[in-house]
């Protein structure tokens, strides 16, 4: 089998497992891959006296922290390890408070877990009118439908679902969001033109219908209008809207990956230094901190990302720039959903590794205990099987 094809198939399989399995397990907050701290942002806006629109209709629901987490190995009896999960945590305070047995203070529920809605009803939503309850549950399910909690994806998801979200929660300037959106739309235009190949239209007419189709591709909800393009691409799918949304996500992740490189380089440089320093090879009675292990895994994740994005650039350029290999482009587009989840999962893992390293540096505590903690976190985060 072609090695590139075999590698892509492996990534698609992992992405598919992530896409269809969205339940999670509790773990220390330090391994959160991405965090949407609704509690803290709501509290800050209230203290500053700024007018804002709370995210949830139910006041107490705004006292939550939503996170994407990697399922740890010790939860294997409950869930398949090393998958992403969406946790809704209600802390005792806006800071994580570690209680006995290293547990985080507060209550948690995972979107999609058994009795997930009943647990929320018991504590928060049971006495609310049905429209309030449905709104708040839909917000949580919307977060769960994303592979990562990037502000761009959150804003976009709210917009296309016609849901309101206050700018205060997004932490991304509207100008930056529009710049990213324009960049993605520019990638949609040649794709949209495929639907009108051979049409007897003037250039102006073709431009109008192309722009209209591009907007529909961006929204990814009007599958009937998108049908000519889906047919032209010869894509067989039960959910064309999800496919176009995933394509948009892949284009966005291309932008995000380029912005991650500086932080990843700092992390890899530090791990390389640790691996060469005998004083950082610590045995604590159960494990020895071999820094080459997390370093090799992180590098493998980076190579996976580069492999998918290199493939994306090749099939796109071959088809739209050189006018070649339409079959390869259609095949890649047809697996966009799985690749979107694979990329989101991998990016979240790397983001979390960077986050752990930066916290370690901020503490400036190089004791054996803290070194072992960092090593253990990186090893746990980077497991995939």
Legacy VTK file of the C-alpha trace (Angstrom):
# vtk DataFile Version 3.0
C-alpha trace
ASCII
DATASET POLYDATA
POINTS 385 float
0.000 0.000 0.000
1.178 3.549 -0.735
2.745 4.855 2.486
1.082 8.272 2.144
-2.284 6.617 1.595
-1.738 4.351 4.609
-0.824 7.362 6.783
-3.867 9.323 5.629
-6.139 6.346 6.270
-4.825 6.123 9.838
-5.546 9.798 10.460
-9.015 9.506 8.939
-9.780 6.514 11.171
-8.700 8.418 14.277
-10.663 11.476 13.190
-13.764 9.350 12.623
-13.521 7.831 16.106
-13.275 11.322 17.589
-16.183 12.630 15.551
-18.594 9.878 16.573
-17.499 9.612 20.211
-18.023 12.764 22.235
-18.098 11.681 25.865
-15.396 12.330 28.396
-14.005 11.885 31.860
-12.802 14.028 34.729
-9.123 14.875 35.014
-6.994 17.514 36.647
-7.575 20.871 34.964
-3.917 21.108 34.058
-4.503 18.782 31.074
-7.371 20.818 29.616
-6.621 21.074 25.931
-8.736 24.199 25.441
-10.777 26.138 28.007
-13.780 28.430 27.688
-13.989 29.978 31.157
-17.541 31.309 31.148
-17.425 31.791 34.944
-14.392 34.073 34.904
-15.440 36.095 31.858
-18.945 36.626 33.239
-17.527 37.663 36.616
-15.068 40.113 35.051
-17.764 41.749 32.932
-20.037 42.071 35.973
-17.286 43.608 38.140
-16.384 46.093 35.419
-19.998 47.158 35.094
-20.023 46.510 31.364
-23.367 45.862 29.680
-23.253 42.351 28.213
-25.491 39.467 27.224
-24.920 36.369 29.412
-24.221 33.234 27.428
-26.865 31.077 29.108
-30.416 32.069 29.954
-30.106 30.313 33.322
-27.967 32.509 35.605
-26.269 29.638 37.425
-25.267 28.037 34.115
-23.042 31.058 33.503
-20.953 29.910 36.477
-19.304 27.125 34.475
-15.999 26.356 32.822
-16.236 24.441 29.541
-13.184 22.491 28.470
-11.948 19.981 25.935
-9.909 17.299 27.659
-7.963 14.211 26.746
-9.444 11.126 28.402
-6.695 9.809 30.727
-5.527 6.207 30.862
-6.868 5.574 34.358
-10.439 6.049 33.051
-10.177 3.089 30.666
-12.838 1.178 32.592
-15.298 3.986 31.908
-14.303 5.420 28.528
-11.834 4.758 25.754
-8.667 6.619 26.734
-6.968 9.406 24.772
-10.108 10.804 23.150
-11.314 14.384 23.461
-14.190 15.073 25.832
-16.280 18.161 26.558
-16.548 18.839 30.292
-18.797 21.380 31.989
-17.307 22.154 35.398
-18.944 24.270 38.107
-16.091 25.280 40.447
-16.374 26.386 44.043
-14.597 29.557 42.932
-13.279 31.037 39.700
-9.896 29.496 40.535
-9.484 25.739 40.523
-9.267 24.619 44.149
-7.521 21.288 44.707
-9.215 19.235 47.401
-8.180 15.973 49.049
-6.893 13.188 46.802
-5.923 15.817 44.192
-9.511 16.346 43.107
-10.660 19.655 41.742
-13.202 21.476 43.890
-16.616 21.716 42.304
-19.084 19.640 40.294
-18.678 18.383 36.734
-20.769 16.826 34.012
-19.743 15.698 30.550
-21.783 16.525 27.491
-23.284 13.333 26.152
-22.485 11.124 29.134
-25.191 8.885 30.566
-27.847 10.983 32.331
-26.112 14.186 31.243
-29.377 16.124 30.834
-30.884 14.680 34.002
-27.887 15.814 36.046
-28.233 19.354 34.724
-31.972 19.246 35.376
-31.389 18.177 38.982
-29.041 21.062 39.718
-29.900 23.882 37.286
-32.463 23.384 34.533
-35.288 21.269 35.929
-37.409 24.228 37.058
-36.813 26.331 33.935
-39.336 26.845 31.122
-38.780 24.408 28.273
-37.514 27.073 25.846
-34.894 28.200 28.397
-33.825 24.636 29.094
-33.541 23.795 25.383
-31.530 26.950 24.666
-28.982 26.223 27.378
-28.653 22.557 26.428
-28.202 23.510 22.774
-25.349 25.855 23.725
-23.527 22.987 25.434
-24.186 20.607 22.548
-22.867 23.225 20.134
-19.589 23.394 22.071
-19.470 19.599 21.984
-19.846 19.618 18.187
-16.464 21.366 17.865
-13.158 19.499 18.071
-11.515 22.508 19.756
-12.688 25.678 21.489
-10.921 28.196 19.280
-12.600 31.631 19.446
-12.897 31.723 15.654
-14.770 28.416 15.532
-17.004 29.420 18.448
-17.977 32.728 16.837
-18.591 31.017 13.521
-20.664 28.226 15.054
-22.894 30.703 16.871
-23.317 32.774 13.733
-24.366 29.972 11.407
-26.730 28.567 14.058
-28.312 32.009 14.472
-27.383 32.120 18.156
-26.319 35.256 19.974
-23.034 35.506 21.832
-21.610 38.626 23.418
-18.281 39.850 22.062
-16.950 39.749 25.619
-16.917 35.937 25.512
-15.013 35.607 22.244
-11.628 37.178 22.976
-10.952 37.631 19.268
-11.251 41.080 17.650
-13.941 41.257 14.995
-11.318 42.581 12.570
-9.163 39.471 13.039
-12.175 37.196 12.679
-13.150 38.963 9.432
-9.599 38.651 8.105
-9.621 34.906 8.733
-13.093 34.599 7.226
-12.042 36.466 4.075
-9.014 34.207 3.733
-11.176 31.100 3.978
-13.779 32.449 1.555
-11.017 33.101 -0.982
-10.344 29.355 -0.868
-14.049 28.646 -1.443
-14.398 30.675 -4.644
-12.657 28.308 -7.070
-14.460 25.395 -5.416
-17.839 27.067 -5.959
-17.060 27.650 -9.637
-17.061 23.914 -10.208
-20.849 23.902 -9.848
-21.210 26.166 -12.907
-18.736 24.598 -15.308
-20.177 24.662 -18.783
-22.986 27.060 -17.830
-23.874 29.626 -20.505
-23.573 32.729 -18.362
-21.793 36.030 -18.653
-18.818 36.672 -16.406
-20.907 39.033 -14.285
-23.714 36.519 -13.917
-21.236 33.774 -13.074
-19.640 35.967 -10.416
-23.016 36.703 -8.795
-24.067 33.060 -8.552
-20.573 32.054 -7.428
-20.622 34.568 -4.579
-24.074 33.390 -3.560
-22.876 29.785 -3.477
-19.759 30.778 -1.524
-21.982 32.296 1.160
-24.002 29.082 1.293
-20.797 27.095 1.616
-19.731 29.349 4.480
-23.040 28.864 6.308
-23.006 25.127 5.490
-26.706 24.700 6.274
-28.598 25.121 2.957
-27.746 21.728 1.494
-30.323 22.081 -1.291
-28.557 25.130 -2.749
-25.232 23.320 -2.348
-26.530 20.239 -4.166
-25.192 21.200 -7.655
-21.704 21.564 -6.203
-21.970 18.319 -4.246
-23.042 16.542 -7.427
-20.322 18.211 -9.486
-17.739 17.019 -6.978
-19.292 13.528 -7.147
-19.343 13.359 -3.370
-21.572 10.789 -1.704
-22.545 11.990 1.760
-25.511 11.851 4.097
-24.732 15.312 5.499
-23.388 17.763 2.923
-23.650 20.628 5.421
-21.281 18.894 7.840
-18.887 18.185 4.986
-18.692 21.829 3.887
-18.367 22.984 7.482
-15.490 20.545 7.987
-13.779 21.875 4.858
-14.026 25.369 6.306
-12.532 24.028 9.539
-9.576 22.501 7.697
-8.844 25.802 5.982
-9.020 27.555 9.375
-6.699 25.015 10.987
-4.199 25.696 8.221
-4.103 29.286 9.491
-3.917 28.188 13.127
-1.107 25.684 12.617
1.110 28.374 11.136
0.517 30.538 14.228
1.451 27.688 16.605
4.944 27.127 15.271
6.828 29.622 17.450
5.435 28.174 20.708
6.026 24.613 19.550
9.627 25.457 18.701
10.165 26.811 22.234
8.680 23.633 23.699
10.781 21.317 21.556
13.942 23.316 22.308
13.275 23.009 26.041
12.600 19.263 25.837
15.769 18.753 23.837
17.700 20.606 26.534
16.081 18.496 29.270
16.912 15.280 27.402
20.620 16.228 27.348
20.785 17.288 31.006
21.424 14.314 33.324
20.072 16.258 36.300
16.568 16.243 34.750
16.514 12.446 34.410
14.712 11.830 37.688
13.513 8.583 39.241
10.723 9.129 41.760
10.210 5.517 42.797
7.874 4.566 39.961
8.950 6.366 36.758
12.096 7.842 35.255
11.766 11.074 33.303
13.060 10.115 29.885
12.379 13.363 28.028
12.927 11.743 24.657
9.557 10.018 25.043
7.297 13.121 25.073
9.644 14.862 22.637
9.298 12.032 20.099
5.524 11.898 20.525
5.116 15.650 20.111
7.273 15.531 17.006
5.129 12.690 15.652
1.969 14.781 16.202
3.603 17.701 14.395
4.525 15.459 11.491
0.945 14.172 11.325
-0.351 17.743 11.087
2.197 18.600 8.423
1.303 15.478 6.474
-2.409 16.311 6.344
-1.846 19.967 5.503
0.776 19.150 2.859
-1.769 16.829 1.291
-4.416 19.547 1.472
-2.153 22.092 -0.239
-1.167 19.613 -2.930
-4.659 18.491 -3.916
-5.929 22.082 -3.806
-3.086 23.496 -5.914
-3.117 20.569 -8.343
-6.830 20.991 -8.980
-7.350 24.754 -8.869
-3.946 26.118 -9.882
-2.636 23.473 -12.280
-5.993 22.066 -13.387
-4.891 18.503 -12.606
-5.880 15.536 -10.409
-9.600 16.218 -9.835
-10.018 12.679 -8.507
-7.484 13.199 -5.709
-9.142 16.471 -4.716
-12.594 14.840 -4.595
-11.258 11.982 -2.508
-9.675 14.392 -0.030
-12.789 16.549 0.141
-14.921 13.472 0.756
-13.026 12.676 3.990
-12.997 16.287 5.232
-15.186 15.541 8.287
-12.805 12.961 9.678
-9.738 15.061 8.912
-11.338 18.080 10.615
-11.702 16.095 13.839
-8.252 14.579 13.509
-6.685 18.018 13.087
-8.718 19.505 15.949
-7.730 16.675 18.271
-4.039 16.869 17.384
-3.925 20.662 17.616
-5.633 20.512 21.008
-3.056 18.010 22.268
-0.172 20.215 21.134
-1.847 23.348 22.522
-2.193 21.619 25.860
1.458 20.518 25.857
2.504 24.109 25.239
0.143 25.278 27.998
1.676 22.849 30.493
5.198 23.911 29.615
4.358 27.619 29.928
2.780 27.044 33.340
5.914 25.193 34.404
8.094 28.091 33.245
5.866 30.661 34.953
6.198 28.838 38.267
9.989 28.794 37.843
10.153 25.785 40.158
12.636 23.208 38.859
12.385 20.808 41.787
12.360 17.065 41.013
8.660 16.935 41.942
7.681 19.639 39.443
9.903 18.158 36.750
8.226 14.773 37.180
4.791 16.439 37.053
5.615 18.153 33.765
7.051 14.966 32.273
4.043 12.906 33.398
1.564 15.430 31.987
3.304 15.533 28.609
3.497 11.740 28.428
-0.188 11.373 29.329
-1.312 14.058 26.889
0.560 12.676 23.924
-0.680 9.091 24.113
-2.985 8.190 21.240
-3.547 4.477 21.738
LINES 1 386
385 0 1 2 3 4 5 6 7 8 9 10 11 12 13 14 15 16 17 18 19 20 21 22 23 24 25 26 27 28 29 30 31 32 33 34 35 36 37 38 39 40 41 42 43 44 45 46 47 48 49 50 51 52 53 54 55 56 57 58 59 60 61 62 63 64 65 66 67 68 69 70 71 72 73 74 75 76 77 78 79 80 81 82 83 84 85 86 87 88 89 90 91 92 93 94 95 96 97 98 99 100 101 102 103 104 105 106 107 108 109 110 111 112 113 114 115 116 117 118 119 120 121 122 123 124 125 126 127 128 129 130 131 132 133 134 135 136 137 138 139 140 141 142 143 144 145 146 147 148 149 150 151 152 153 154 155 156 157 158 159 160 161 162 163 164 165 166 167 168 169 170 171 172 173 174 175 176 177 178 179 180 181 182 183 184 185 186 187 188 189 190 191 192 193 194 195 196 197 198 199 200 201 202 203 204 205 206 207 208 209 210 211 212 213 214 215 216 217 218 219 220 221 222 223 224 225 226 227 228 229 230 231 232 233 234 235 236 237 238 239 240 241 242 243 244 245 246 247 248 249 250 251 252 253 254 255 256 257 258 259 260 261 262 263 264 265 266 267 268 269 270 271 272 273 274 275 276 277 278 279 280 281 282 283 284 285 286 287 288 289 290 291 292 293 294 295 296 297 298 299 300 301 302 303 304 305 306 307 308 309 310 311 312 313 314 315 316 317 318 319 320 321 322 323 324 325 326 327 328 329 330 331 332 333 334 335 336 337 338 339 340 341 342 343 344 345 346 347 348 349 350 351 352 353 354 355 356 357 358 359 360 361 362 363 364 365 366 367 368 369 370 371 372 373 374 375 376 377 378 379 380 381 382 383 384
